[in-house]
Amino acid sequence: MYAPYPTSGPAQEPERIQPPRSVLNAVKLMYAGAALEVLAVIIALVTTGNLKSAILARHPAYTAASLHTAEVARTVPLVIGGLDLLCHKVVGRAR
């Protein structure tokens, strides 16, 4: 019928299963993507100071509003990428 539930003795650890190869490859690719994102964030932070002058040099007819829109279009992906990395770091700590 049923085996009796053990009431004493050491607790048994569940057997750890090795993840499939495709999962291990996916994890490696995610780490590579995170490393590239860190590199992109660093490059974007280093070049942010030259952004306004570079945009004006390429598009001298831009108004103040157009210039601001171009700056935001460059900065928003940087912020989103940084938040993405932060989320991955927090989720990684939770495990």
C-alpha positions in Angstrom: 0.0 0.0 0.0 1.7 3.2 1.2 5.1 3.6 2.8 4.9 5.1 6.3 5.9 8.7 6.7 9.3 9.0 8.4 8.9 10.7 11.8 12.5 10.7 12.9 16.0 10.6 11.4 17.8 13.1 9.2 15.8 15.0 6.6 16.4 13.8 3.1 17.5 16.3 0.5 15.7 16.1 -2.9 18.0 14.9 -5.7 19.2 17.8 -7.8 18.6 17.3 -11.5 21.1 18.6 -14.1 19.4 21.1 -16.4 19.2 20.3 -20.1 22.0 21.6 -22.4 19.7 24.0 -24.1 18.9 25.7 -20.8 22.6 26.0 -20.0 23.2 27.6 -23.4 20.4 30.0 -22.9 21.9 31.1 -19.5 25.3 31.6 -21.2 23.6 33.8 -23.9 21.8 35.8 -21.2 25.1 36.5 -19.4 26.7 37.5 -22.7 23.8 39.8 -23.4 24.1 41.4 -20.0 27.8 41.9 -20.5 27.2 43.7 -23.8 24.5 45.8 -22.1 27.0 46.9 -19.4 29.4 47.8 -22.2 26.7 49.8 -24.0 25.7 51.6 -20.8 29.4 52.6 -20.1 29.9 53.8 -23.6 26.7 55.8 -23.5 27.6 57.4 -20.2 31.1 58.4 -21.4 29.7 60.0 -24.6 26.7 61.7 -23.1 28.6 65.0 -22.6 29.3 65.3 -26.3 25.7 64.4 -27.4 24.2 67.9 -27.7 27.1 69.3 -29.7 27.2 66.2 -31.9 23.5 66.5 -32.7 23.8 70.2 -33.4 26.8 69.6 -35.7 24.9 67.1 -37.7 21.6 68.9 -37.7 22.3 72.7 -37.3 18.7 73.6 -38.2 17.2 71.8 -35.2 15.1 73.8 -32.8 15.4 73.6 -29.1 12.5 71.2 -29.0 13.9 69.0 -31.8 17.3 68.9 -30.0 15.6 67.9 -26.7 13.7 65.1 -28.5 16.9 63.8 -30.1 18.6 63.8 -26.7 15.8 62.0 -25.0 15.7 59.4 -27.8 19.3 58.6 -27.1 19.0 58.7 -23.3 15.8 56.7 -22.7 17.3 53.4 -24.0 20.3 54.0 -21.7 18.0 54.3 -18.7 15.9 51.3 -19.7 19.1 49.2 -20.2 20.3 50.2 -16.8 17.0 49.3 -15.2 17.0 46.0 -17.0 20.5 45.2 -15.6 19.3 46.2 -12.1 16.3 43.9 -12.3 18.5 41.0 -13.4 20.8 41.6 -10.5 18.0 41.8 -8.0 16.3 38.6 -9.4 19.7 36.8 -9.4 20.2 37.6 -5.7 16.7 36.2 -4.8 17.7 32.7 -5.9 
